[in-house]
Amino acid sequence: MKYYIFILIIILYINTNILYSKESIDNNAFYLDLKAILENHPKIQSQTMSLAYKLEEYRYKKTYYPDPRFGIMWSTVPYNKKLKFEFDKSPMSGIEYSLIQPIPTPGKLTLESKITEKEIELERIKLAEEYNKTTEKILMLWVSYYASKELDLILNQYYDKFKTLTESSKAKYTTGKGNYTDLSKAILLENKLKEERIAIKGNIENLKENLNYYYSIINKTNYEESTYYDSIKQYIELLYKTLPENHTIYETTYYNLAKILPEIDEKKIQLQKYEYYPDFELFLSYRETKKIPDDPKSGENFMSAGISFRIPLWSALSNPKAVQSQELNLKKTKFDLAEVELNLKTRLKELNIEIQTLKNRQDLYKNVLIPQAELSFNSGLQNYMVGKIDFEGFSLILMDLLNLEKEYINLRKELDVKIIEYLQFSNHILPEIHQIQGGRQ
């Protein structure tokens, strides 16, 4: 009985987590904005139109057949000097009406439509890839923006500290208790921080403009919401935690894009080989003649029917080069596929190693290096106040702590960047691509 209760608790726990994850994604503030951007941004719309164009082209090619041709011919009609046709002077003269139906080599049009069908699949993959890359760019911008904001906050705090030290050094120098070297050093460090703050603020404004490229589409340009970054972090963490354990490179847009190109090239080779075969024409004609006085054989009408076809004489000489060209291109796309497969396997393994390394370094900074630097700073401050160390020694301690805190922020940013890159490469940067597409086909 206890065993069944235990199993029931596990099932309820799993289902609760699944529902929580799905609800968290569906109600995530960032995800709601992201879907609106992906539905309305001109860059996405352009790729969507490429897909729509190929769909219409396929519908056209699937139903296309050459139109029949209608002809009129004046046949063996005497012609006088007064620019006048005389139909009643020769028993064989008359007007001939003809109907001609071109017939392409059987299978040629079907193959053309199949190539277009493959090209539709190619455009679908490109659209999915555009969704992924756009999402990656937006997430990268947000991670950089909030890291820059945090750096700006840290620099402001340390700028105030160095400003206090500068004022203290100035007071000591004025009263003769300090030297000018300490004062000039304090002023220099304060100005260096001031310059760094200017650079960070410029970077923040630049990142805002880059975000505006995407968010102005949905009329949202306020980036100061304190909870918005929480929704971005939640979005990244949920997708990374729910990565399938057995996911492979063969699910990625990169691999499938490279995989479909040789398939298209193979069909293009088949199509090129159709140039060896003739196209046909069926024709039917009707000739109407005039009655000539005193000629009993005149005035009869005639019908003709037959078939004509193109003789692939010159194409038989030139077409092998075209086929060979297509075959070389096929070999190239197959090598490209092998390279993409190798590159994806290598890159995803590299990213896994880089992510784990960054996690270990982040833990070291958070739990060891920064706490040790804070202890060193507190001890150094007390020693500086009682004159046990000079300003040079204390400023080095303070700068070490600042650099560690800056590096910790950069490490967190770099970790997020690598996770985002991994999600994009593995084709799991969006929960479900068809949800973003709004069910469009």
NORQUICOR-V130875 format. One record per pair of residues at least 4 apart in sequence whose C-alpha atoms are under 7 Angstrom apart, sorted by sequence separation. I is the first residue (numbers start at 0). J is the second residue. If there is no record, write none. Layout:
i = <I | I>
j = <J | J>
This chain:
i = <0 | 1 | 2 | 3 | 4 | 5 | 6 | 7 | 8 | 9 | 10 | 11 | 12 | 13 | 14 | 15 | 16 | 17 | 18 | 19 | 20 | 21 | 22 | 23 | 27 | 28 | 29 | 30 | 31 | 32 | 33 | 34 | 35 | 36 | 40 | 41 | 42 | 43 | 44 | 45 | 46 | 47 | 48 | 49 | 50 | 51 | 52 | 53 | 54 | 55 | 56 | 57 | 58 | 59 | 78 | 79 | 103 | 106 | 107 | 108 | 109 | 110 | 111 | 112 | 113 | 114 | 115 | 116 | 117 | 118 | 119 | 120 | 121 | 122 | 123 | 124 | 125 | 126 | 127 | 128 | 129 | 130 | 131 | 132 | 133 | 134 | 135 | 136 | 137 | 138 | 139 | 140 | 141 | 142 | 143 | 144 | 145 | 146 | 147 | 148 | 149 | 150 | 151 | 152 | 153 | 154 | 155 | 156 | 157 | 158 | 159 | 160 | 161 | 162 | 163 | 164 | 165 | 166 | 167 | 168 | 169 | 170 | 171 | 172 | 178 | 179 | 180 | 181 | 182 | 183 | 184 | 185 | 186 | 187 | 188 | 189 | 190 | 191 | 192 | 193 | 194 | 195 | 196 | 197 | 198 | 199 | 200 | 201 | 202 | 203 | 204 | 205 | 206 | 207 | 208 | 210 | 211 | 214 | 215 | 226 | 227 | 228 | 229 | 230 | 231 | 232 | 233 | 234 | 235 | 236 | 237 | 238 | 251 | 252 | 253 | 254 | 255 | 256 | 259 | 260 | 261 | 262 | 263 | 264 | 265 | 266 | 267 | 268 | 269 | 311 | 312 | 313 | 314 | 318 | 319 | 320 | 321 | 322 | 323 | 324 | 325 | 326 | 327 | 328 | 329 | 330 | 331 | 332 | 333 | 334 | 335 | 336 | 337 | 338 | 339 | 340 | 341 | 342 | 343 | 344 | 345 | 346 | 347 | 348 | 349 | 350 | 351 | 352 | 353 | 354 | 355 | 356 | 357 | 358 | 359 | 360 | 361 | 362 | 363 | 364 | 365 | 366 | 367 | 368 | 369 | 370 | 371 | 372 | 373 | 374 | 375 | 376 | 377 | 378 | 379 | 380 | 381 | 382 | 383 | 388 | 389 | 390 | 391 | 392 | 393 | 394 | 395 | 396 | 397 | 398 | 399 | 400 | 401 | 402 | 403 | 404 | 405 | 406 | 407 | 408 | 409 | 410 | 411 | 412 | 413 | 414 | 415 | 416 | 417 | 418 | 419 | 420 | 421 | 422 | 423 | 432 | 433 | 434 | 39 | 78 | 79 | 171 | 172 | 214 | 215 | 249 | 363 | 364 | 382 | 383 | 388 | 422 | 423 | 433 | 24 | 37 | 78 | 86 | 171 | 172 | 214 | 248 | 249 | 291 | 382 | 383 | 422 | 77 | 78 | 86 | 172 | 290 | 291 | 76 | 77 | 289 | 290 | 76 | 77 | 168 | 211 | 289 | 76 | 288 | 383 | 77 | 288 | 288 | 168 | 169 | 287 | 380 | 168 | 286 | 287 | 379 | 286 | 75 | 76 | 285 | 286 | 75 | 76 | 165 | 285 | 74 | 284 | 285 | 74 | 284 | 73 | 74 | 165 | 283 | 284 | 376 | 73 | 74 | 164 | 165 | 283 | 375 | 376 | 72 | 73 | 282 | 283 | 72 | 282 | 71 | 72 | 161 | 281 | 282 | 71 | 281 | 70 | 71 | 280 | 281 | 70 | 162 | 280 | 373 | 69 | 70 | 161 | 279 | 280 | 372 | 69 | 279 | 68 | 69 | 278 | 279 | 67 | 68 | 158 | 277 | 278 | 369 | 67 | 68 | 277 | 67 | 277 | 66 | 67 | 158 | 277 | 369 | 276 | 369 | 65 | 275 | 154 | 275 | 274 | 275 | 154 | 364 | 274 | 151 | 361 | 151 | 361 | 272 | 361 | 61 | 271 | 60 | 147 | 357 | 268 | 57 | 147 | 268 | 357 | 57 | 268 | 57 | 144 | 354 | 264 | 144 | 354 | 265 | 354 | 54 | 264 | 53 | 140 | 350 | 261 | 50 | 140 | 261 | 350 | 50 | 260 | 261 | 49 | 50 | 347 | 257 | 258 | 47 | 257 | 46 | 254 | 43 | 254 | 37 | 248 | 248 | 128 | 124 | 124 | 121 | 121 | 117 | 114 | 114 | 110 | 107 | 107 | 104 | 104 | 251 | 104 | 251 | 252 | 103 | 251 | 40 | 102 | 103 | 36 | 39 | 102 | 248 | 36 | 101 | 102 | 101 | 36 | 100 | 101 | 36 | 99 | 100 | 35 | 99 | 100 | 99 | 98 | 99 | 97 | 98 | 97 | 98 | 97 | 96 | 97 | 95 | 96 | 95 | 96 | 238 | 95 | 94 | 95 | 93 | 94 | 93 | 94 | 93 | 92 | 93 | 91 | 29 | 28 | 29 | 90 | 28 | 29 | 87 | 27 | 86 | 87 | 88 | 87 | 90 | 181 | 24 | 181 | 20 | 150 | 146 | 146 | 143 | 142 | 139 | 135 | 135 | 132 | 131 | 131 | 131 | 127 | 37 | 38 | 34>
j = <4 | 5 | 6 | 7 | 8 | 9 | 10 | 11 | 12 | 13 | 14 | 15 | 16 | 17 | 18 | 19 | 20 | 21 | 22 | 23 | 24 | 25 | 26 | 27 | 31 | 32 | 33 | 34 | 35 | 36 | 37 | 38 | 39 | 40 | 44 | 45 | 46 | 47 | 48 | 49 | 50 | 51 | 52 | 53 | 54 | 55 | 56 | 57 | 58 | 59 | 60 | 61 | 62 | 63 | 82 | 83 | 107 | 110 | 111 | 112 | 113 | 114 | 115 | 116 | 117 | 118 | 119 | 120 | 121 | 122 | 123 | 124 | 125 | 126 | 127 | 128 | 129 | 130 | 131 | 132 | 133 | 134 | 135 | 136 | 137 | 138 | 139 | 140 | 141 | 142 | 143 | 144 | 145 | 146 | 147 | 148 | 149 | 150 | 151 | 152 | 153 | 154 | 155 | 156 | 157 | 158 | 159 | 160 | 161 | 162 | 163 | 164 | 165 | 166 | 167 | 168 | 169 | 170 | 171 | 172 | 173 | 174 | 175 | 176 | 182 | 183 | 184 | 185 | 186 | 187 | 188 | 189 | 190 | 191 | 192 | 193 | 194 | 195 | 196 | 197 | 198 | 199 | 200 | 201 | 202 | 203 | 204 | 205 | 206 | 207 | 208 | 209 | 210 | 211 | 212 | 214 | 215 | 218 | 219 | 230 | 231 | 232 | 233 | 234 | 235 | 236 | 237 | 238 | 239 | 240 | 241 | 242 | 255 | 256 | 257 | 258 | 259 | 260 | 263 | 264 | 265 | 266 | 267 | 268 | 269 | 270 | 271 | 272 | 273 | 315 | 316 | 317 | 318 | 322 | 323 | 324 | 325 | 326 | 327 | 328 | 329 | 330 | 331 | 332 | 333 | 334 | 335 | 336 | 337 | 338 | 339 | 340 | 341 | 342 | 343 | 344 | 345 | 346 | 347 | 348 | 349 | 350 | 351 | 352 | 353 | 354 | 355 | 356 | 357 | 358 | 359 | 360 | 361 | 362 | 363 | 364 | 365 | 366 | 367 | 368 | 369 | 370 | 371 | 372 | 373 | 374 | 375 | 376 | 377 | 378 | 379 | 380 | 381 | 382 | 383 | 384 | 385 | 386 | 387 | 392 | 393 | 394 | 395 | 396 | 397 | 398 | 399 | 400 | 401 | 402 | 403 | 404 | 405 | 406 | 407 | 408 | 409 | 410 | 411 | 412 | 413 | 414 | 415 | 416 | 417 | 418 | 419 | 420 | 421 | 422 | 423 | 424 | 425 | 426 | 427 | 436 | 437 | 438 | 44 | 83 | 84 | 176 | 177 | 219 | 220 | 254 | 368 | 369 | 387 | 388 | 393 | 427 | 428 | 438 | 30 | 43 | 84 | 92 | 177 | 178 | 220 | 254 | 255 | 297 | 388 | 389 | 428 | 84 | 85 | 93 | 179 | 297 | 298 | 84 | 85 | 297 | 298 | 85 | 86 | 177 | 220 | 298 | 86 | 298 | 393 | 88 | 299 | 300 | 181 | 182 | 300 | 393 | 182 | 300 | 301 | 393 | 301 | 91 | 92 | 301 | 302 | 92 | 93 | 182 | 302 | 92 | 302 | 303 | 93 | 303 | 93 | 94 | 185 | 303 | 304 | 396 | 94 | 95 | 185 | 186 | 304 | 396 | 397 | 94 | 95 | 304 | 305 | 95 | 305 | 95 | 96 | 185 | 305 | 306 | 96 | 306 | 96 | 97 | 306 | 307 | 97 | 189 | 307 | 400 | 97 | 98 | 189 | 307 | 308 | 400 | 98 | 308 | 98 | 99 | 308 | 309 | 98 | 99 | 189 | 308 | 309 | 400 | 99 | 100 | 309 | 100 | 310 | 100 | 101 | 192 | 311 | 403 | 311 | 404 | 101 | 311 | 192 | 314 | 314 | 315 | 196 | 407 | 318 | 196 | 407 | 199 | 410 | 322 | 411 | 112 | 322 | 112 | 199 | 410 | 322 | 112 | 203 | 325 | 414 | 115 | 326 | 116 | 203 | 414 | 325 | 206 | 417 | 329 | 418 | 119 | 329 | 119 | 206 | 417 | 329 | 119 | 210 | 332 | 421 | 122 | 332 | 333 | 122 | 123 | 421 | 335 | 336 | 126 | 336 | 126 | 339 | 129 | 340 | 130 | 343 | 344 | 252 | 252 | 256 | 256 | 259 | 263 | 263 | 266 | 270 | 270 | 273 | 276 | 277 | 424 | 278 | 425 | 426 | 278 | 426 | 216 | 278 | 279 | 213 | 216 | 279 | 425 | 214 | 279 | 280 | 280 | 216 | 280 | 281 | 217 | 280 | 281 | 217 | 281 | 282 | 282 | 282 | 283 | 282 | 283 | 283 | 284 | 284 | 284 | 285 | 284 | 285 | 285 | 286 | 428 | 286 | 286 | 287 | 286 | 287 | 287 | 288 | 288 | 288 | 289 | 288 | 227 | 227 | 230 | 291 | 230 | 231 | 289 | 230 | 289 | 290 | 291 | 291 | 297 | 390 | 234 | 391 | 237 | 405 | 408 | 412 | 412 | 412 | 416 | 419 | 423 | 423 | 423 | 428 | 429 | 432 | 435 | 436 | 435>
